[in-house]
Amino acid sequence: MEFKTQKQMFEWIWDNRDHVSELSGFPLFNKNHFQWHWQFLHVLNKQSYPAYSLNPDNILLALPDEHTKQTDYDVFNKKHEQLKLEYYKRFINY
């Protein structure tokens, strides 16, 4: 799936994933909540990895307070390492 905007990608993720934190398993805020968009956590940050900014595999759903403590979660750290390897392999194998 290719996305033109972050909003479009977030909507697709919301429609296709369970509405629980992928870090803790706690329920997420509903779509009308003012912090709804803060529940989409880029594993590889957008500035350093712009090619992955609209990649849904680079997004974990998490509560806003978990977002600020992302590296405390093994799920995040494993996903981060996996995506970094995938990202840099693209440059080695072309």
CYANA upper distance limits for C-alpha pairs under 8 A (distance plus 0.5 A):
  2 GLU  CA     54 LEU  CA      8.29
  2 GLU  CA     55 ASN  CA      8.39
  3 PHE  CA      8 GLN  CA      6.84
  3 PHE  CA      9 MET  CA      6.35
  3 PHE  CA     54 LEU  CA      6.80
  4 LYS  CA      8 GLN  CA      7.51
  4 LYS  CA      9 MET  CA      8.46
  4 LYS  CA     54 LEU  CA      8.18
  5 THR  CA      9 MET  CA      6.98
  5 THR  CA     54 LEU  CA      7.71
  6 GLN  CA     10 PHE  CA      6.60
  6 GLN  CA     53 SER  CA      8.38
  6 GLN  CA     54 LEU  CA      6.68
  7 LYS  CA     11 GLU  CA      6.66
  8 GLN  CA     12 TRP  CA      6.83
  9 MET  CA     13 ILE  CA      6.69
  9 MET  CA     54 LEU  CA      7.20
  9 MET  CA     55 ASN  CA      8.48
  9 MET  CA     56 PRO  CA      7.26
 10 PHE  CA     14 TRP  CA      6.58
 10 PHE  CA     37 HIS  CA      8.18
 10 PHE  CA     40 PHE  CA      7.64
 11 GLU  CA     15 ASP  CA      6.72
 12 TRP  CA     16 ASN  CA      6.68
 13 ILE  CA     17 ARG  CA      6.34
 13 ILE  CA     56 PRO  CA      7.49
 14 TRP  CA     18 ASP  CA      8.03
 14 TRP  CA     19 HIS  CA      7.64
 19 HIS  CA     27 PRO  CA      6.63
 19 HIS  CA     28 LEU  CA      6.02
 19 HIS  CA     61 LEU  CA      8.35
 20 VAL  CA     25 GLY  CA      5.87
 20 VAL  CA     26 PHE  CA      5.87
 20 VAL  CA     27 PRO  CA      4.78
 20 VAL  CA     28 LEU  CA      5.58
 20 VAL  CA     61 LEU  CA      7.58
 20 VAL  CA     62 ALA  CA      7.87
 21 SER  CA     25 GLY  CA      5.22
 21 SER  CA     26 PHE  CA      5.83
 21 SER  CA     27 PRO  CA      6.72
 21 SER  CA     28 LEU  CA      6.65
 21 SER  CA     60 LEU  CA      8.35
 21 SER  CA     61 LEU  CA      5.69
 21 SER  CA     62 ALA  CA      4.78
 21 SER  CA     63 LEU  CA      6.68
 22 GLU  CA     60 LEU  CA      6.64
 22 GLU  CA     61 LEU  CA      5.94
 22 GLU  CA     62 ALA  CA      6.41
 22 GLU  CA     75 VAL  CA      8.19
 23 LEU  CA     60 LEU  CA      8.38
 23 LEU  CA     61 LEU  CA      8.09
 23 LEU  CA     62 ALA  CA      6.61
 23 LEU  CA     66 GLU  CA      8.12
 23 LEU  CA     73 TYR  CA      6.88
 23 LEU  CA     75 VAL  CA      6.62
 23 LEU  CA     76 PHE  CA      7.51
 24 SER  CA     62 ALA  CA      8.19
 26 PHE  CA     63 LEU  CA      8.49
 28 LEU  CA     39 GLN  CA      7.96
 28 LEU  CA     62 ALA  CA      7.69
 28 LEU  CA     63 LEU  CA      6.63
 29 PHE  CA     33 HIS  CA      6.53
 29 PHE  CA     35 GLN  CA      7.94
 29 PHE  CA     36 TRP  CA      6.51
 29 PHE  CA     63 LEU  CA      8.15
 30 ASN  CA     36 TRP  CA      7.10
 31 LYS  CA     36 TRP  CA      6.12
 32 ASN  CA     36 TRP  CA      7.45
 35 GLN  CA     39 GLN  CA      7.64
 35 GLN  CA     64 PRO  CA      7.77
 38 TRP  CA     63 LEU  CA      7.94
 38 TRP  CA     64 PRO  CA      6.11
 38 TRP  CA     67 HIS  CA      8.41
 39 GLN  CA     61 LEU  CA      5.97
 39 GLN  CA     62 ALA  CA      5.42
 39 GLN  CA     63 LEU  CA      5.66
 39 GLN  CA     64 PRO  CA      6.08
 39 GLN  CA     67 HIS  CA      7.93
 40 PHE  CA     59 ILE  CA      6.58
 40 PHE  CA     60 LEU  CA      6.49
 40 PHE  CA     61 LEU  CA      5.49
 40 PHE  CA     62 ALA  CA      6.91
 41 LEU  CA     59 ILE  CA      5.79
 41 LEU  CA     60 LEU  CA      5.59
 41 LEU  CA     61 LEU  CA      6.51
 41 LEU  CA     62 ALA  CA      7.01
 41 LEU  CA     67 HIS  CA      6.95
 42 HIS  CA     46 LYS  CA      7.68
 42 HIS  CA     53 SER  CA      7.91
 42 HIS  CA     58 ASN  CA      6.13
 42 HIS  CA     59 ILE  CA      5.24
 42 HIS  CA     60 LEU  CA      7.13
 43 VAL  CA     58 ASN  CA      5.86
 43 VAL  CA     59 ILE  CA      6.46
 43 VAL  CA     60 LEU  CA      7.40
 43 VAL  CA     76 PHE  CA      7.53
 43 VAL  CA     79 LYS  CA      7.67
 43 VAL  CA     80 HIS  CA      6.20
 44 LEU  CA     48 SER  CA      7.95
 44 LEU  CA     49 TYR  CA      6.71
 44 LEU  CA     52 TYR  CA      7.80
 44 LEU  CA     53 SER  CA      8.43
 44 LEU  CA     58 ASN  CA      6.94
 44 LEU  CA     80 HIS  CA      6.98
 44 LEU  CA     83 LEU  CA      7.84
 44 LEU  CA     84 LYS  CA      7.98
 45 ASN  CA     49 TYR  CA      6.47
 45 ASN  CA     50 PRO  CA      8.27
 45 ASN  CA     53 SER  CA      7.84
 46 LYS  CA     50 PRO  CA      5.46
 46 LYS  CA     52 TYR  CA      7.48
 46 LYS  CA     53 SER  CA      5.46
 49 TYR  CA     53 SER  CA      7.24
 51 ALA  CA     55 ASN  CA      8.33
 52 TYR  CA     58 ASN  CA      6.99
 53 SER  CA     58 ASN  CA      7.86
 54 LEU  CA     58 ASN  CA      8.36
 55 ASN  CA     59 ILE  CA      7.82
 58 ASN  CA     83 LEU  CA      7.77
 60 LEU  CA     76 PHE  CA      8.43
 62 ALA  CA     66 GLU  CA      6.57
 62 ALA  CA     67 HIS  CA      6.76
 63 LEU  CA     67 HIS  CA      6.82
 64 PRO  CA     68 THR  CA      7.48
 65 ASP  CA     69 LYS  CA      7.46
 66 GLU  CA     70 GLN  CA      6.26
 69 LYS  CA     73 TYR  CA      8.22
 70 GLN  CA     76 PHE  CA      6.78
 71 THR  CA     76 PHE  CA      6.83
 71 THR  CA     77 ASN  CA      6.57
 72 ASP  CA     76 PHE  CA      8.47
 73 TYR  CA     77 ASN  CA      7.02
 74 ASP  CA     78 LYS  CA      6.50
 75 VAL  CA     79 LYS  CA      6.69
 76 PHE  CA     80 HIS  CA      6.47
 77 ASN  CA     81 GLU  CA      6.79
 78 LYS  CA     82 GLN  CA      6.66
 79 LYS  CA     83 LEU  CA      6.56
 80 HIS  CA     84 LYS  CA      6.63
 81 GLU  CA     85 LEU  CA      6.72
 82 GLN  CA     86 GLU  CA      6.75
 83 LEU  CA     87 TYR  CA      6.40
 84 LYS  CA     88 TYR  CA      6.68
 85 LEU  CA     89 LYS  CA      6.48
 86 GLU  CA     90 ARG  CA      7.19
 87 TYR  CA     91 PHE  CA      8.11
 88 TYR  CA     92 ILE  CA      7.18
 89 LYS  CA     93 ASN  CA      6.47
 90 ARG  CA     94 TYR  CA      6.77
